[in-house]
């Protein structure tokens, strides 16, 4: 599904040009839309993922978009030492990050009866824990410079109480608490922390869960009747990351076409 707004009508933020950006889960879906958005702003983007085929295809597709430093690193975000090593290597090799986008997540469906301790730990490692430790790893260099931006990705799901996602929704609710806590802690250091809450975004992954009839029901429940695509979420992330949002922090911003 193509984004209905042509490139020449999309916002350009001069303050994002040359900024060092880290996006987690950037190889596909919403993450890929965010990576592409920053590349088109002239940012220097690194993204983490574990899906090599999709990630390498994205790098190849964007390689001619601009003369940019787009870089894919295979990092398992459930492995905290690997996160720390990857970020430390980037800081040593290419300099500090100005912007962190905590996007990576997995919304596999699950029933209450399925959940044991191992699955509980796995879901929270996949959907919540890495957001804290990625932030922890980039914060010192942001503090040194007296500025920085962290954007966490939440989810509409827990606001709606969708079935078959109890652990995912619990993790996503916690992300909004984490956002507010970090914003308060880091505000005196000039670091802004916000949360973007997507609605149902049309990606290949989401199409696994919804029939055309199911998609029609979602659009029917929205105030606006368009189908959300990754670029819609990326547009909010770009704004919150730019200097135009210099005094915006500590809150959630819904991109859901009014699906509440």
ZADRENFI-853494 format. One record per residue (C-alpha): residue number from 1; x, y, z. Coordinates in nm, 3 decimals. Each point is the difference from the previous one (the first is absolute). Example, Ala and Ser with C-alpha at 12.3 -4.5 7.8 and 13.67 -1.06 7.14 Angstrom:
REC   seq      east     north        up
REC     1     1.230    -0.450     0.780
REC     2     0.137     0.344    -0.066
//
This chain:
REC   seq      east     north        up
REC     1     0.000     0.000     0.000
REC     2     0.161     0.324    -0.116
REC     3     0.009     0.304     0.225
REC     4    -0.258     0.241    -0.142
REC     5     0.210     0.315     0.059
REC     6     0.265     0.055    -0.270
REC     7     0.358     0.071     0.112
REC     8    -0.011     0.364    -0.104
REC     9    -0.287     0.064     0.243
REC    10     0.156    -0.169     0.303
REC    11     0.159     0.201     0.282
REC    12     0.375     0.055    -0.007
REC    13     0.177     0.074     0.329
REC    14     0.341     0.165    -0.048
REC    15     0.083    -0.081     0.364
REC    16     0.000    -0.373    -0.082
REC    17     0.260     0.027    -0.274
REC    18     0.321    -0.166     0.113
REC    19    -0.145    -0.119     0.331
REC    20     0.112    -0.341     0.125
REC    21    -0.305    -0.223     0.040
REC    22    -0.044    -0.351     0.139
REC    23    -0.320    -0.191    -0.084
REC    24    -0.072    -0.341     0.152
REC    25    -0.194    -0.252    -0.207
REC    26     0.058     0.212    -0.308
REC    27     0.004    -0.269    -0.267
REC    28    -0.370    -0.024    -0.079
REC    29    -0.344     0.137     0.072
REC    30    -0.026     0.318     0.205
REC    31     0.372    -0.011     0.075
REC    32     0.089     0.002    -0.368
REC    33    -0.229     0.298    -0.053
REC    34     0.179     0.184     0.281
REC    35     0.343    -0.087    -0.140
REC    36    -0.101     0.121    -0.345
REC    37    -0.144     0.321     0.145
REC    38     0.325     0.089     0.176
REC    39     0.209    -0.091    -0.306
REC    40    -0.210     0.237    -0.209
REC    41     0.067     0.273     0.256
REC    42     0.374    -0.044    -0.055
REC    43     0.061    -0.166     0.337
REC    44     0.277    -0.251     0.071
REC    45    -0.199    -0.313     0.090
REC    46     0.097    -0.326     0.167
REC    47    -0.268    -0.262     0.055
REC    48    -0.010    -0.327     0.192
REC    49    -0.192    -0.309    -0.108
REC    50     0.038    -0.377    -0.028
REC    51    -0.178    -0.054    -0.335
REC    52     0.296     0.020    -0.236
REC    53    -0.187    -0.039    -0.327
REC    54    -0.246     0.282     0.064
REC    55     0.263     0.225     0.158
REC    56     0.250    -0.040    -0.283
REC    57    -0.275     0.057    -0.258
REC    58    -0.089     0.327     0.175
REC    59     0.362     0.116    -0.003
REC    60     0.027    -0.084    -0.369
REC    61    -0.323     0.185    -0.079
REC    62     0.104     0.313     0.189
REC    63     0.365     0.002    -0.103
REC    64    -0.063     0.251    -0.278
REC    65    -0.253     0.214     0.189
REC    66     0.275     0.234     0.121
REC    67     0.368    -0.009     0.074
REC    68    -0.057    -0.139     0.346
REC    69     0.161    -0.223     0.261
REC    70    -0.286    -0.251     0.022
REC    71     0.121    -0.303     0.191
REC    72    -0.165    -0.327     0.103
REC    73     0.129    -0.196     0.300
REC    74    -0.131    -0.344     0.090
REC    75    -0.075     0.031     0.372
REC    76    -0.220    -0.229     0.208
REC    77    -0.179     0.245     0.227
REC    78    -0.077    -0.269     0.256
REC    79     0.376    -0.016     0.067
REC    80     0.085     0.302     0.216
REC    81     0.381    -0.044    -0.019
REC    82    -0.033    -0.010    -0.381
REC    83    -0.199     0.325     0.008
REC    84     0.265     0.168     0.212
REC    85     0.286    -0.128    -0.216
REC    86    -0.168     0.110    -0.325
REC    87    -0.076     0.349     0.127
REC    88     0.346     0.039     0.151
REC    89     0.153    -0.104    -0.332
REC    90    -0.209     0.255    -0.186
REC    91     0.089     0.275     0.247
REC    92     0.371    -0.078    -0.033
REC    93    -0.008    -0.037    -0.376
REC    94    -0.243     0.267    -0.116
REC    95    -0.073     0.231     0.291
REC    96    -0.292     0.056     0.238
REC    97    -0.364    -0.047    -0.087
REC    98    -0.224     0.305    -0.003
REC    99    -0.324    -0.200    -0.030
REC   100    -0.112    -0.345     0.115
REC   101    -0.323    -0.151    -0.131
REC   102    -0.104    -0.303     0.204
REC   103    -0.221    -0.169    -0.257
REC   104     0.066    -0.376     0.018
REC   105    -0.287    -0.220     0.123
REC   106    -0.188    -0.319    -0.076
REC   107    -0.377    -0.034     0.031
REC   108    -0.038    -0.376    -0.032
REC   109    -0.343    -0.103     0.125
REC   110    -0.021    -0.204     0.318
REC   111    -0.264    -0.125     0.242
REC   112     0.015     0.020     0.378
REC   113     0.032    -0.377     0.015
REC   114     0.312    -0.001    -0.219
REC   115     0.200     0.222     0.230
REC   116     0.265    -0.159     0.216
REC   117     0.298     0.168     0.167
REC   118     0.229    -0.048    -0.299
REC   119    -0.251     0.149    -0.244
REC   120    -0.068     0.290     0.240
REC   121     0.372     0.081     0.016
REC   122     0.041    -0.033    -0.376
REC   123    -0.289     0.236    -0.081
REC   124     0.126     0.267     0.239
REC   125     0.353    -0.035    -0.132
REC   126    -0.129     0.043    -0.356
REC   127    -0.246     0.281     0.067
REC   128     0.124     0.204     0.297
REC   129     0.339    -0.073     0.156
REC   130     0.214     0.107    -0.298
REC   131    -0.163     0.344    -0.006
REC   132     0.145     0.076     0.342
REC   133     0.345    -0.141    -0.072
REC   134     0.033     0.167    -0.342
REC   135    -0.089     0.329     0.168
REC   136     0.244    -0.066     0.283
REC   137     0.279    -0.057    -0.251
REC   138    -0.052     0.324    -0.198
REC   139    -0.082     0.233     0.290
REC   140     0.357     0.071     0.123
REC   141     0.113     0.152    -0.330
REC   142    -0.326     0.195    -0.027
REC   143     0.056     0.136     0.349
REC   144     0.354     0.102    -0.092
REC   145    -0.139     0.213    -0.283
REC   146    -0.302     0.130     0.192
REC   147    -0.252    -0.118    -0.257
REC   148    -0.157    -0.308    -0.154
REC   149    -0.327    -0.162    -0.099
REC   150    -0.149    -0.338     0.089
REC   151    -0.322    -0.110    -0.168
REC   152    -0.164    -0.317     0.128
REC   153    -0.264    -0.188    -0.200
REC   154    -0.308    -0.101     0.194
REC   155    -0.320    -0.158    -0.128
REC   156    -0.371     0.074    -0.027
REC   157    -0.070    -0.361     0.098
REC   158    -0.006     0.046     0.378
REC   159    -0.210     0.315    -0.028
REC   160    -0.261    -0.205    -0.185
REC   161     0.041    -0.324     0.196
REC   162     0.039    -0.223    -0.306
REC   163    -0.027    -0.373     0.068
REC   164     0.285    -0.256    -0.021
REC   165     0.276     0.248     0.089
REC   166     0.017     0.018     0.381
REC   167     0.380     0.004     0.034
REC   168     0.057     0.225    -0.302
REC   169    -0.253     0.249     0.131
REC   170     0.150    -0.004     0.349
REC   171     0.345     0.072    -0.145
REC   172    -0.134     0.277    -0.222
REC   173    -0.182     0.161     0.292
REC   174     0.327    -0.005     0.194
REC   175     0.175     0.184    -0.284
REC   176    -0.219     0.303     0.060
REC   177     0.102    -0.008     0.368
REC   178     0.364    -0.037    -0.099
REC   179    -0.034     0.300    -0.232
REC   180    -0.130     0.224     0.275
REC   181     0.262    -0.120     0.247
REC   182     0.289     0.058    -0.241
REC   183    -0.135     0.340    -0.104
REC   184    -0.001     0.114     0.362
REC   185     0.345    -0.145     0.073
REC   186     0.163     0.135    -0.315
REC   187    -0.171     0.333    -0.052
REC   188     0.264     0.191     0.202
REC   189     0.261    -0.142    -0.241
REC   190    -0.182     0.139    -0.304
REC   191    -0.115    -0.348    -0.114
REC   192    -0.356    -0.032    -0.128
REC   193    -0.192    -0.329     0.028
REC   194    -0.333    -0.063    -0.171
REC   195    -0.219    -0.294    -0.095
REC   196    -0.174    -0.055    -0.334
REC   197    -0.310    -0.220     0.018
REC   198    -0.086    -0.149    -0.340
REC   199    -0.343    -0.129    -0.087
REC   200    -0.036    -0.294    -0.234
REC   201     0.265     0.054    -0.267
REC   202    -0.019    -0.190    -0.327
REC   203     0.321    -0.205    -0.021
REC   204     0.065    -0.351    -0.135
REC   205     0.013    -0.124     0.359
REC   206    -0.337     0.148     0.090
REC   207    -0.156    -0.155    -0.308
REC   208     0.070    -0.338     0.163
REC   209    -0.259     0.081     0.264
REC   210    -0.275     0.175    -0.198
REC   211    -0.225    -0.100    -0.286
REC   212    -0.124     0.271    -0.239
REC   213    -0.322    -0.004     0.201
REC   214     0.196     0.051     0.321
REC   215     0.189     0.292    -0.151
REC   216    -0.330     0.154    -0.108
REC   217    -0.130    -0.028     0.358
REC   218     0.307     0.185     0.129
REC   219    -0.039     0.282    -0.251
REC   220    -0.370     0.015     0.087
REC   221     0.090     0.055     0.367
REC   222     0.240     0.285    -0.084
REC   223    -0.110     0.364    -0.012
REC   224     0.205     0.040    -0.318
REC   225    -0.054    -0.272    -0.257
REC   226     0.348    -0.030    -0.151
REC   227     0.221    -0.305     0.058
REC   228     0.309     0.080     0.210
REC   229     0.338    -0.087    -0.152
REC   230     0.353     0.015     0.154
REC   231     0.067     0.346    -0.144
REC   232    -0.286     0.142     0.209
REC   233     0.174    -0.112     0.319
REC   234     0.340     0.111    -0.130
REC   235    -0.137     0.351    -0.057
REC   236    -0.074     0.037     0.371
REC   237     0.336    -0.149     0.100
REC   238     0.183     0.244    -0.228
REC   239    -0.183     0.300     0.144
REC   240     0.065    -0.105     0.361
REC   241     0.368    -0.055    -0.084
REC   242     0.043     0.340    -0.161
REC   243     0.086     0.332     0.161
REC   244    -0.355     0.112    -0.080
REC   245    -0.104    -0.216     0.298
REC   246     0.262     0.152     0.230
REC   247    -0.231     0.027     0.304
REC   248    -0.208    -0.312    -0.056
REC   249     0.071    -0.286     0.239
REC   250    -0.157    -0.247     0.240
REC   251    -0.321    -0.077    -0.187
REC   252    -0.164    -0.240    -0.247
REC   253    -0.102     0.093    -0.353
REC   254    -0.258    -0.214    -0.178
REC   255     0.019    -0.074    -0.370
REC   256    -0.314    -0.209    -0.029
REC   257    -0.245     0.187    -0.227
REC   258    -0.222     0.040     0.307
REC   259    -0.038    -0.375     0.067
REC   260    -0.102     0.025     0.367
//
